[in-house]
Amino acid sequence: MSSKDKKKKSFILELRKEGRINEDFLNIVSELRLEELIAVKLEVSSRMTNGKLYNFPLWYSMPRICRDALMLFARTCSSTKSDMAYILGMPYEHFLELYKKYGYKDKDIKDIKDIKDIKDIN
């Protein structure tokens, strides 16, 4: 892949272009642990229901929410599925199963046609 084809992607840049975040926000977020950030988001979300999120299966939904966030991160900093699998720390074959199972769509992600092209992902 030529350097011309390699285009640095970033989810942060997308959100900045949309005007949804700025540098001050990023500085604040960088000071929080992931657990704190999730707790803050849940508390802000619960304000609409007077502090209660009844009947929403948070405990059972969080693994899927976290996996979706990981997949989003991997997609924005990778140009191939093999790179995504490597970032997520899983074998390419297992990654492909999950990618299909959860119905992620190909968007600017190339597929490896020959498994021999992948080195040391396991």
Secondary structure, 3 states (H helix, E strand, C coil): CCCCCCCCCCHHHHHHHCCCCCHHHHHHHHCCCHHHHHHHHHHHHHHHHCCCCCCCCHHHHHHHHHHHHHHHHHHHCCCEHHHHHHHHCCCHHHHHHHHHHCCCCCCCCECCCCHHHCCCCC
